[in-house]
Amino acid sequence: MTSGHDTGDGGTKAVPPSRDRLLIDLGQELRAMRVELGDATGKFSAVVKDVSEVIGPDLATLRADVAELRGVVDTLVGEDEAEVEPEEPRLHWPDLTTAVAEEEWEALGKWVHTTLGYWYEVTRGQLPDCWPLHRPAFLQVWWLRLSYDDAHTGSRASSVNMAEWNTRWLDAALERIAAAIPSTMCRAVPGAPGQHLVPAHEAQQQAEAARAPRATAPAGGGQYSIPSYMQAQQQAQRVVSPPQTSVPGEPQPVPADKAKAASSDVTDPRYWGEFFEQARRADLQWRHERDRAAAAAEQQANQAP
């Protein structure tokens, strides 16, 4: 059996495969492809099964956890935004609410006592005892404390700001306080609260009257002898801690040299405390009255047709 036939030129012509052969080869290729397709389908089914039975539940759980976590984060962010809302600045003294003013009065007194008195040793001459009763002087102390907190403990605290407060703002405030409190009317008293708005001549007259001998009431009149100023001083010297009976601000016998010496004492609540309390009560009473008037006006406005 030959695979070709003579072409007449010495060569042999190839015989094309028969139709049956082609069909057989095609069938074999189709069977091979079917086997491969079956294998791929089996592998795909296994993957789908793993995803649905193993990975699927884990993925669903993960999605639920992510959603829950997102809710928690949103809640925390909302709370943080509410918490970090800047509170109303406590800067303008007249606009403070009554509750805030009560807190600030207490904080201011502690600050003057500790910072100005203990640490900086500001004297009674630099900060007269009656400073709380002089509104311009009080406001100077108020903003001096605010600037101190800002320079030392606030977000802008730095050594440079601390130095500027110490070398610039402290001296500037004390100068303005001295200008706001007349030295001819307000002065220090040795060992006691100073005088407030007492003219010099009135204080001098009071001192002279106290030093002058007092007349003794006639016998049998039910009166008693009033000891002179010198006698009272001698009696006081025999007492270690005599009680303080004078009212702050009232005229007292204050010799000029002793008043000057008292001005060099470091400021202390035992000197300015009574003035401070007097000013505090008056301020809070004013704020309570303001609150009542505002509430009445609001109620009246709500009742209007």
C-alpha positions in Angstrom: 0.0 0.0 0.0 1.4 3.3 -1.1 0.8 6.7 0.6 0.9 8.7 -2.6 1.0 8.4 -6.4 3.5 9.4 -9.1 3.2 12.9 -10.3 5.2 12.4 -13.5 8.0 14.6 -12.4 9.7 12.1 -10.1 7.9 13.3 -6.9 5.2 11.8 -4.8 1.9 13.7 -4.1 0.6 13.5 -0.5 -2.8 11.8 0.0 -5.2 13.9 2.2 -6.6 12.1 5.2 -9.9 10.5 4.8 -13.0 12.0 6.3 -13.3 9.3 8.8 -9.9 10.0 10.1 -10.7 13.7 10.6 -13.9 12.8 12.5 -12.0 10.4 14.8 -9.3 13.0 15.6 -12.0 15.7 16.2 -13.8 13.4 18.6 -10.7 12.7 20.6 -10.0 16.4 21.0 -13.6 17.0 22.1 -13.3 14.2 24.7 -10.1 15.8 26.0 -11.7 19.2 26.2 -14.7 17.7 28.0 -12.4 16.1 30.6 -10.6 19.4 31.1 -13.9 21.2 31.4 -15.1 18.7 33.9 -12.0 19.1 36.0 -12.3 22.9 35.9 -16.0 22.7 36.9 -15.1 20.4 39.8 -12.5 22.8 41.0 -14.8 25.8 40.6 -17.5 24.0 42.6 -15.1 23.3 45.4 -14.1 27.0 45.5 -17.8 28.0 45.6 -18.4 25.5 48.3 -15.5 26.8 50.4 -16.6 30.4 49.9 -20.2 29.7 50.8 -19.6 27.4 53.7 -16.4 28.8 55.2 -15.4 32.2 53.9 -19.0 33.4 53.4 -20.0 33.4 57.1 -16.7 34.9 58.1 -17.1 37.6 55.5 -20.6 38.3 56.8 -19.4 38.5 60.3 -16.6 40.8 59.3 -19.0 43.1 57.5 -21.2 43.2 60.6 -18.3 44.0 62.8 -17.1 46.8 60.5 -20.6 48.2 60.5 -20.8 48.1 64.3 -17.3 49.6 64.6 -18.3 52.4 62.2 -21.3 53.1 64.4 -19.2 53.2 67.5 -16.7 55.6 65.8 -19.5 57.9 64.6 -20.9 58.0 68.1 -17.5 58.7 69.7 -16.8 61.4 67.1 -20.1 63.0 67.8 -19.5 63.0 71.6 -16.0 64.4 71.1 -17.3 67.2 68.9 -19.9 67.9 71.6 -17.2 67.8 74.3 -14.7 69.9 72.5 -17.1 72.7 71.7 -15.3 75.8 73.0 -17.0 77.0 76.2 -17.9 80.6 76.5 -14.8 82.6 77.1 -14.6 84.0 80.6 -13.0 87.3 79.5 -15.5 90.2 79.8 -16.2 90.5 83.5 -19.6 92.3 83.2 -21.0 89.6 80.9 -20.2 86.6 83.3 -23.2 84.7 84.6 -23.8 84.7 88.3 -22.7 81.1 88.6 -19.5 81.7 86.7 -18.8 85.0 88.6 -19.0 83.1 91.9 -16.3 80.7 90.7 -14.1 83.5 89.3 -14.3 85.5 92.5 -13.0 82.6 94.5 -10.3 81.8 91.9 -9.2 85.5 91.8 -8.9 85.7 95.5 -6.7 82.6 95.7 -4.6 83.8 92.8 -3.9 87.3 94.3 -3.0 85.6 97.6 -0.8 82.9 96.1 0.7 84.4 93.0 0.9 88.2 93.6 1.4 87.9 97.4 3.4 84.8 98.1 5.4 84.4 94.9 5.8 87.9 93.5 5.7 89.6 96.9 3.7 92.5 95.6 3.4 95.1 98.3 0.4 97.0 99.8 1.8 100.1 98.3 1.7 98.6 94.8 -1.7 96.9 95.4 -3.6 98.9 98.0 -5.9 97.0 100.3 -9.1 98.4 98.9 -8.4 97.4 95.3 -11.6 95.3 95.0 -13.7 98.4 95.7 -12.2 100.4 92.9 -13.7 99.1 89.7 -10.8 100.2 87.3 -8.3 98.7 89.6 -10.3 95.5 90.0 -10.4 95.0 86.2 -6.7 95.5 86.0 -6.2 92.6 88.5 -8.8 90.6 86.6 -7.1 90.8 83.2 -3.7 90.4 84.9 -4.8 87.0 86.1 -6.2 86.1 82.7 -3.0 87.0 81.0 -1.0 85.1 83.6 -3.0 81.9 82.9 -2.6 82.4 79.2 1.2 82.8 79.4 1.8 80.1 82.0 -0.8 77.4 81.6 -2.8 78.0 78.4 -2.2 76.7 74.9 0.1 79.5 74.2 2.2 79.1 77.3 5.9 79.5 76.8 9.0 80.8 78.5 8.9 83.9 76.2 5.3 84.7 77.2 6.1 84.1 80.8 9.0 86.5 80.6 6.9 89.1 78.8 4.2 88.8 81.5 6.8 89.2 84.3 8.7 92.1 82.7 5.9 93.9 80.9 2.3 93.2 81.9 2.8 92.9 85.7 4.5 96.3 85.9 2.0 97.9 83.5 -1.0 96.6 85.5 0.4 97.8 88.8 1.0 101.2 87.4 -2.6 101.5 86.2 -3.8 100.3 89.6 -1.8 103.0 91.3 -3.3 105.6 89.0 -6.8 104.3 89.7 -6.5 104.4 93.5 -5.8 107.9 94.9 -3.0 107.7 97.4 -4.4 110.8 99.2 -7.6 108.9 100.0 -6.5 105.3 100.4 -3.6 104.2 102.5 -2.2 101.3 104.4 -2.7 100.8 108.1 -0.1 98.9 110.2 -1.4 95.4 111.1 -5.0 96.1 109.9 -7.0 96.7 106.7 -6.2 100.0 105.1 -8.3 103.1 104.8 -10.6 103.5 101.8 -11.6 106.9 100.4 -10.6 108.8 103.6 -9.2 112.3 103.0 -5.8 112.9 104.5 -7.0 115.8 106.6 -9.8 113.7 108.0 -7.4 110.9 108.9 -5.0 113.5 110.5 -7.8 115.0 112.5 -8.9 111.6 113.7 -5.3 110.8 114.7 -5.0 114.1 116.6 -8.3 113.6 118.3 -7.3 110.1 119.3 -4.0 111.4 120.8 -5.7 114.2 122.7 -6.6 113.5 126.4 -10.2 112.5 126.8 -12.4 114.2 129.5 -13.6 112.1 132.3 -17.3 112.0 133.0 -18.4 113.4 136.3 -18.7 111.0 139.1 -22.1 109.5 139.7 -23.2 110.2 136.1 -23.2 106.5 135.2 -20.3 107.3 132.7 -16.9 105.8 132.5 -13.5 107.3 131.6 -12.5 106.8 128.0 -8.8 105.9 127.9 -6.6 108.1 125.7 -5.0 106.7 122.6 -1.6 106.3 124.3 -3.3 104.3 127.1 -5.0 102.1 124.6 -1.8 101.5 122.8 0.0 100.6 126.1 -2.9 98.2 126.9 -2.7 96.7 123.5 1.0 96.0 123.8 0.3 93.8 126.8 -1.9 91.6 124.7 -0.2 89.1 122.3 -2.9 89.1 119.7 -5.5 91.8 120.4 -8.8 91.4 118.6 -9.4 93.6 115.6 -12.4 95.8 116.2 -11.9 98.5 113.6 -14.0 98.6 110.5 -11.9 98.6 107.4 -11.8 102.0 105.7 -12.8 104.0 108.7 -10.4 106.8 109.8 -7.8 105.6 112.2 -4.8 107.3 113.7 -2.0 106.4 111.2 1.2 108.3 111.6 2.8 109.0 108.3 6.0 107.0 109.0 4.0 104.0 110.0 1.7 104.2 107.0 4.7 104.4 104.8 6.2 101.3 106.5 2.9 99.5 106.2 2.9 100.1 102.4 6.0 98.0 102.1 4.3 95.0 103.6 3.5 92.2 101.2 -0.2 92.1 100.2 -2.2 89.6 102.2 -5.9 88.6 102.6 -5.8 89.9 106.2 -5.5 93.4 104.7 -7.6 93.2 101.6 -9.9 90.3 102.5 -12.7 92.3 104.0 -12.8 94.7 101.1 -12.7 91.8 98.7 -15.7 90.2 100.5 -17.6 93.4 100.4 -17.0 93.8 96.7 -17.9 90.2 96.0 -21.3 90.5 97.8 -22.1 93.7 96.0 -21.2 92.2 92.6 -23.2 89.0 93.1 -26.2 90.9 94.3 -26.1 93.0 91.2 -25.9 89.9 89.0 -28.8 88.3 90.9 -30.9 91.4 90.4 -30.0 91.5 86.7 -31.0 87.8 86.3 -34.3 88.4 88.0 -35.0 91.4 85.8 -34.1 89.5 82.6 -36.3 86.6 83.7 -39.2 88.9 84.4 -38.8 90.6 81.0 -38.7 87.2 79.2 -41.8 86.0 81.0 -43.6 89.2 80.1 -42.6 88.8 76.5 -43.9 85.2 76.4 -47.2 86.3 77.8 -47.7 89.1 75.3 -50.4 88.2 72.7 
